[in-house]
Amino acid sequence: MLDSIDTRLLAALQKDAHLTAQQLGEMLNLSASQAGRRRQRLEADGYIQGYSARLDPLRLGLTVQGFIQVQLGTHGPEQSSSFARLMRTRDEITSVWTMTGEADYLLRVYCEDLPALNALIHDVLLPHPAVARVQSQIVMDQLKRDAPLPT
């Protein structure tokens, strides 16, 4: 179980993963060693799954962010596995969710431009034998960045 100190520690790390044990201790009214041990326990228990840098897609030349809904024509285990393998091979597909409703999958993609998005849809997704239909939406503006999880 998480106590209030754990949840405050997790909230702080989601905002700044570079915080040292000393800084965390000061924020949480703990010694640096106590804060460091709590962090290590939260890592070992799987609450903290890793650390990464948040990059600016525009500075990387990725000017098109989109969401693609994919509907499969058949839903057998082989088709689902084959589609999942394809998803793991494409760097421009940054997230994939299985969904309820009309679409089976929702993909988040970042592409250099509209021709690259078009190529992804027409040269990669639609030729897959399990894919029956795709529908894409292009992000016009992102009002809120991926935010920290509530703790």
C-alpha atoms as an extended CHARMM CRD file, in Angstrom:
* protein
*
       151  EXT
         1         1  MET       CA              0.0000000000        0.0000000000        0.0000000000  PROA      1               0.0000000000
         2         2  LEU       CA              1.0830000000        3.5330000000       -0.7120000000  PROA      2               0.0000000000
         3         3  ASP       CA              1.1230000000        6.0630000000        2.0670000000  PROA      3               0.0000000000
         4         4  SER       CA              0.8610000000        9.8320000000        1.6430000000  PROA      4               0.0000000000
         5         5  ILE       CA              4.6450000000       10.2230000000        1.4770000000  PROA      5               0.0000000000
         6         6  ASP       CA              4.8260000000        7.6600000000       -1.3380000000  PROA      6               0.0000000000
         7         7  THR       CA              2.1270000000        9.4540000000       -3.3290000000  PROA      7               0.0000000000
         8         8  ARG       CA              3.8620000000       12.8170000000       -2.8320000000  PROA      8               0.0000000000
         9         9  LEU       CA              7.1580000000       11.2620000000       -3.9220000000  PROA      9               0.0000000000
        10        10  LEU       CA              5.5330000000        9.7970000000       -7.0560000000  PROA      10              0.0000000000
        11        11  ALA       CA              3.8790000000       13.1270000000       -7.8860000000  PROA      11              0.0000000000
        12        12  ALA       CA              7.1950000000       14.9460000000       -7.5110000000  PROA      12              0.0000000000
        13        13  LEU       CA              9.0440000000       12.4530000000       -9.7230000000  PROA      13              0.0000000000
        14        14  GLN       CA              6.3940000000       12.6870000000      -12.4400000000  PROA      14              0.0000000000
        15        15  LYS       CA              7.0350000000       16.4220000000      -12.6010000000  PROA      15              0.0000000000
        16        16  ASP       CA             10.8270000000       16.1020000000      -12.4390000000  PROA      16              0.0000000000
        17        17  ALA       CA             12.4730000000       12.6880000000      -12.6490000000  PROA      17              0.0000000000
        18        18  HSD       CA             15.8870000000       14.2950000000      -12.1150000000  PROA      18              0.0000000000
        19        19  LEU       CA             15.2220000000       15.0370000000       -8.4490000000  PROA      19              0.0000000000
        20        20  THR       CA             17.9960000000       13.7260000000       -6.2560000000  PROA      20              0.0000000000
        21        21  ALA       CA             17.4130000000       11.8360000000       -3.0330000000  PROA      21              0.0000000000
        22        22  GLN       CA             18.5410000000       14.9950000000       -1.2150000000  PROA      22              0.0000000000
        23        23  GLN       CA             15.9570000000       17.1460000000       -3.0260000000  PROA      23              0.0000000000
        24        24  LEU       CA             13.2090000000       14.5700000000       -2.4950000000  PROA      24              0.0000000000
        25        25  GLY       CA             14.1000000000       14.3560000000        1.1880000000  PROA      25              0.0000000000
        26        26  GLU       CA             13.8190000000       18.1160000000        1.5650000000  PROA      26              0.0000000000
        27        27  MET       CA             10.4380000000       18.1530000000       -0.1880000000  PROA      27              0.0000000000
        28        28  LEU       CA              9.0890000000       15.2480000000        1.8880000000  PROA      28              0.0000000000
        29        29  ASN       CA             10.7310000000       16.1180000000        5.2230000000  PROA      29              0.0000000000
        30        30  LEU       CA             12.8410000000       12.9540000000        5.1110000000  PROA      30              0.0000000000
        31        31  SER       CA             16.5430000000       12.2930000000        5.1200000000  PROA      31              0.0000000000
        32        32  ALA       CA             18.1400000000       11.7600000000        1.7230000000  PROA      32              0.0000000000
        33        33  SER       CA             18.7030000000        8.0850000000        2.5380000000  PROA      33              0.0000000000
        34        34  GLN       CA             15.0450000000        7.5820000000        3.5360000000  PROA      34              0.0000000000
        35        35  ALA       CA             13.8540000000        9.2640000000        0.3330000000  PROA      35              0.0000000000
        36        36  GLY       CA             16.2960000000        7.1920000000       -1.7170000000  PROA      36              0.0000000000
        37        37  ARG       CA             15.1210000000        3.9430000000       -0.1130000000  PROA      37              0.0000000000
        38        38  ARG       CA             11.4740000000        4.8340000000       -0.7560000000  PROA      38              0.0000000000
        39        39  ARG       CA             12.2760000000        5.5690000000       -4.3960000000  PROA      39              0.0000000000
        40        40  GLN       CA             14.1110000000        2.2500000000       -4.7400000000  PROA      40              0.0000000000
        41        41  ARG       CA             11.1820000000        0.3850000000       -3.1540000000  PROA      41              0.0000000000
        42        42  LEU       CA              8.6970000000        2.0670000000       -5.5100000000  PROA      42              0.0000000000
        43        43  GLU       CA             10.9120000000        1.0980000000       -8.4410000000  PROA      43              0.0000000000
        44        44  ALA       CA             11.2730000000       -2.5000000000       -7.2310000000  PROA      44              0.0000000000
        45        45  ASP       CA              7.5220000000       -2.7910000000       -6.6030000000  PROA      45              0.0000000000
        46        46  GLY       CA              6.7700000000       -1.6100000000      -10.1390000000  PROA      46              0.0000000000
        47        47  TYR       CA              5.1240000000        1.7200000000       -9.3080000000  PROA      47              0.0000000000
        48        48  ILE       CA              7.9470000000        3.4350000000      -11.1720000000  PROA      48              0.0000000000
        49        49  GLN       CA              8.4360000000        1.6440000000      -14.4710000000  PROA      49              0.0000000000
        50        50  GLY       CA             11.2880000000        3.7470000000      -15.8000000000  PROA      50              0.0000000000
        51        51  TYR       CA             12.4970000000        7.2290000000      -16.5940000000  PROA      51              0.0000000000
        52        52  SER       CA             12.4500000000        8.9690000000      -19.9580000000  PROA      52              0.0000000000
        53        53  ALA       CA             12.8740000000       12.3700000000      -21.5560000000  PROA      53              0.0000000000
        54        54  ARG       CA              9.8960000000       14.1680000000      -23.0870000000  PROA      54              0.0000000000
        55        55  LEU       CA             10.9830000000       15.4150000000      -26.5160000000  PROA      55              0.0000000000
        56        56  ASP       CA              9.4990000000       18.2100000000      -28.6180000000  PROA      56              0.0000000000
        57        57  PRO       CA              8.0910000000       16.5850000000      -31.7790000000  PROA      57              0.0000000000
        58        58  LEU       CA              8.1690000000       19.8390000000      -33.7640000000  PROA      58              0.0000000000
        59        59  ARG       CA             11.8790000000       20.3610000000      -33.0810000000  PROA      59              0.0000000000
        60        60  LEU       CA             12.4270000000       16.8100000000      -34.3420000000  PROA      60              0.0000000000
        61        61  GLY       CA             10.6050000000       17.5970000000      -37.5820000000  PROA      61              0.0000000000
        62        62  LEU       CA              7.4930000000       15.6140000000      -36.6770000000  PROA      62              0.0000000000
        63        63  THR       CA              4.8950000000       18.1770000000      -37.7320000000  PROA      63              0.0000000000
        64        64  VAL       CA              1.8600000000       15.8780000000      -37.9390000000  PROA      64              0.0000000000
        65        65  GLN       CA              0.3780000000       14.1700000000      -34.9060000000  PROA      65              0.0000000000
        66        66  GLY       CA             -2.6040000000       11.9730000000      -35.5480000000  PROA      66              0.0000000000
        67        67  PHE       CA             -4.8550000000        9.2870000000      -34.2240000000  PROA      67              0.0000000000
        68        68  ILE       CA             -5.8180000000        6.3380000000      -36.3850000000  PROA      68              0.0000000000
        69        69  GLN       CA             -8.6970000000        4.0200000000      -35.6170000000  PROA      69              0.0000000000
        70        70  VAL       CA             -8.2270000000        0.5330000000      -37.0450000000  PROA      70              0.0000000000
        71        71  GLN       CA            -10.9610000000       -2.0160000000      -37.5030000000  PROA      71              0.0000000000
        72        72  LEU       CA             -9.9570000000       -5.5950000000      -38.2220000000  PROA      72              0.0000000000
        73        73  GLY       CA            -11.9370000000       -7.7250000000      -40.6370000000  PROA      73              0.0000000000
        74        74  THR       CA            -11.2500000000      -10.8930000000      -38.6870000000  PROA      74              0.0000000000
        75        75  HSD       CA            -10.5250000000      -11.2510000000      -34.9870000000  PROA      75              0.0000000000
        76        76  GLY       CA             -8.6400000000      -14.5120000000      -34.5910000000  PROA      76              0.0000000000
        77        77  PRO       CA             -5.5410000000      -14.8300000000      -32.4330000000  PROA      77              0.0000000000
        78        78  GLU       CA             -3.2140000000      -15.0280000000      -35.4440000000  PROA      78              0.0000000000
        79        79  GLN       CA             -4.5970000000      -11.8090000000      -36.9710000000  PROA      79              0.0000000000
        80        80  SER       CA             -4.3150000000       -9.9660000000      -33.6600000000  PROA      80              0.0000000000
        81        81  SER       CA             -0.7680000000      -11.2310000000      -33.1010000000  PROA      81              0.0000000000
        82        82  SER       CA              0.2690000000      -10.3190000000      -36.6250000000  PROA      82              0.0000000000
        83        83  PHE       CA             -1.1610000000       -6.8150000000      -36.2540000000  PROA      83              0.0000000000
        84        84  ALA       CA              0.5370000000       -6.3650000000      -32.8600000000  PROA      84              0.0000000000
        85        85  ARG       CA              3.8830000000       -7.4170000000      -34.3920000000  PROA      85              0.0000000000
        86        86  LEU       CA              3.4340000000       -4.8180000000      -37.1250000000  PROA      86              0.0000000000
        87        87  MET       CA              2.7240000000       -2.1160000000      -34.5240000000  PROA      87              0.0000000000
        88        88  ARG       CA              5.9980000000       -2.8610000000      -32.7220000000  PROA      88              0.0000000000
        89        89  THR       CA              8.0160000000       -2.3890000000      -35.9420000000  PROA      89              0.0000000000
        90        90  ARG       CA              6.8620000000        1.1610000000      -36.6980000000  PROA      90              0.0000000000
        91        91  ASP       CA              8.6150000000        4.0210000000      -34.8880000000  PROA      91              0.0000000000
        92        92  GLU       CA              6.0430000000        6.5870000000      -36.0090000000  PROA      92              0.0000000000
        93        93  ILE       CA              3.3600000000        4.6710000000      -34.1020000000  PROA      93              0.0000000000
        94        94  THR       CA              4.0500000000        5.7670000000      -30.5380000000  PROA      94              0.0000000000
        95        95  SER       CA              1.0470000000        4.2450000000      -28.7210000000  PROA      95              0.0000000000
        96        96  VAL       CA             -1.5010000000        1.5480000000      -29.4790000000  PROA      96              0.0000000000
        97        97  TRP       CA             -4.6170000000        0.7880000000      -27.4850000000  PROA      97              0.0000000000
        98        98  THR       CA             -7.2140000000       -1.9430000000      -27.9110000000  PROA      98              0.0000000000
        99        99  MET       CA            -10.6540000000       -0.4000000000      -27.7650000000  PROA      99              0.0000000000
       100       100  THR       CA            -14.2920000000       -1.1410000000      -27.2150000000  PROA      100             0.0000000000
       101       101  GLY       CA            -16.7520000000        0.1230000000      -29.7840000000  PROA      101             0.0000000000
       102       102  GLU       CA            -16.4540000000        0.2130000000      -33.5560000000  PROA      102             0.0000000000
       103       103  ALA       CA            -12.6660000000        0.4640000000      -33.7690000000  PROA      103             0.0000000000
       104       104  ASP       CA            -10.5420000000       -2.4090000000      -32.5060000000  PROA      104             0.0000000000
       105       105  TYR       CA             -7.3850000000       -0.3160000000      -32.0870000000  PROA      105             0.0000000000
       106       106  LEU       CA             -6.4830000000        3.3170000000      -31.5940000000  PROA      106             0.0000000000
       107       107  LEU       CA             -3.0170000000        4.3820000000      -32.7370000000  PROA      107             0.0000000000
       108       108  ARG       CA             -1.2020000000        7.5830000000      -31.8800000000  PROA      108             0.0000000000
       109       109  VAL       CA              1.2360000000        8.5380000000      -34.6050000000  PROA      109             0.0000000000
       110       110  TYR       CA              3.8160000000       11.2540000000      -35.2440000000  PROA      110             0.0000000000
       111       111  CYS       CA              4.8530000000       11.8360000000      -38.8680000000  PROA      111             0.0000000000
       112       112  GLU       CA              7.0890000000       14.3040000000      -40.6570000000  PROA      112             0.0000000000
       113       113  ASP       CA              4.2830000000       15.5230000000      -42.9000000000  PROA      113             0.0000000000
       114       114  LEU       CA              0.9710000000       14.5750000000      -44.5110000000  PROA      114             0.0000000000
       115       115  PRO       CA              2.5910000000       12.4670000000      -47.2680000000  PROA      115             0.0000000000
       116       116  ALA       CA              4.3110000000       10.4120000000      -44.5420000000  PROA      116             0.0000000000
       117       117  LEU       CA              0.9740000000        9.9080000000      -42.7750000000  PROA      117             0.0000000000
       118       118  ASN       CA             -0.6100000000        8.9430000000      -46.0820000000  PROA      118             0.0000000000
       119       119  ALA       CA              2.1730000000        6.4110000000      -46.7220000000  PROA      119             0.0000000000
       120       120  LEU       CA              1.7290000000        4.9150000000      -43.2660000000  PROA      120             0.0000000000
       121       121  ILE       CA             -1.9710000000        4.4210000000      -43.8870000000  PROA      121             0.0000000000
       122       122  HSD       CA             -1.8390000000        3.2460000000      -47.5020000000  PROA      122             0.0000000000
       123       123  ASP       CA              1.4830000000        1.4060000000      -47.6190000000  PROA      123             0.0000000000
       124       124  VAL       CA              1.6100000000       -0.1220000000      -44.1290000000  PROA      124             0.0000000000
       125       125  LEU       CA             -1.7730000000       -0.3570000000      -42.4270000000  PROA      125             0.0000000000
       126       126  LEU       CA             -4.2700000000       -0.9980000000      -45.2180000000  PROA      126             0.0000000000
       127       127  PRO       CA             -2.2030000000       -3.7450000000      -46.9080000000  PROA      127             0.0000000000
       128       128  HSD       CA             -2.1620000000       -5.7740000000      -43.6800000000  PROA      128             0.0000000000
       129       129  PRO       CA             -4.4230000000       -8.7860000000      -44.3190000000  PROA      129             0.0000000000
       130       130  ALA       CA             -6.3760000000       -8.3960000000      -41.0680000000  PROA      130             0.0000000000
       131       131  VAL       CA             -7.1690000000       -4.6870000000      -41.5110000000  PROA      131             0.0000000000
       132       132  ALA       CA            -10.6290000000       -3.9350000000      -42.8560000000  PROA      132             0.0000000000
       133       133  ARG       CA            -10.8590000000       -0.1790000000      -42.2950000000  PROA      133             0.0000000000
       134       134  VAL       CA             -8.9070000000        2.7770000000      -40.9540000000  PROA      134             0.0000000000
       135       135  GLN       CA            -10.0470000000        6.2370000000      -40.0080000000  PROA      135             0.0000000000
       136       136  SER       CA             -7.5690000000        8.9840000000      -39.2130000000  PROA      136             0.0000000000
       137       137  GLN       CA             -7.8090000000       12.2540000000      -37.3440000000  PROA      137             0.0000000000
       138       138  ILE       CA             -5.1090000000       14.8840000000      -37.5000000000  PROA      138             0.0000000000
       139       139  VAL       CA             -4.3690000000       16.8570000000      -34.3520000000  PROA      139             0.0000000000
       140       140  MET       CA             -4.8130000000       20.5740000000      -34.9800000000  PROA      140             0.0000000000
       141       141  ASP       CA             -3.5490000000       21.6880000000      -31.5630000000  PROA      141             0.0000000000
       142       142  GLN       CA             -2.7760000000       19.9210000000      -28.3070000000  PROA      142             0.0000000000
       143       143  LEU       CA             -4.3770000000       21.8580000000      -25.4740000000  PROA      143             0.0000000000
       144       144  LYS       CA             -2.9060000000       19.7000000000      -22.7200000000  PROA      144             0.0000000000
       145       145  ARG       CA              0.2930000000       17.6950000000      -22.8600000000  PROA      145             0.0000000000
       146       146  ASP       CA              0.3700000000       14.1810000000      -21.5380000000  PROA      146             0.0000000000
       147       147  ALA       CA             -0.0180000000       14.9680000000      -17.8820000000  PROA      147             0.0000000000
       148       148  PRO       CA              1.2370000000       13.1380000000      -14.8190000000  PROA      148             0.0000000000
       149       149  LEU       CA             -1.0400000000       10.4020000000      -13.5270000000  PROA      149             0.0000000000
       150       150  PRO       CA             -3.1800000000       11.3520000000      -10.5460000000  PROA      150             0.0000000000
       151       151  THR       CA             -1.6780000000       10.0100000000       -7.3340000000  PROA      151             0.0000000000
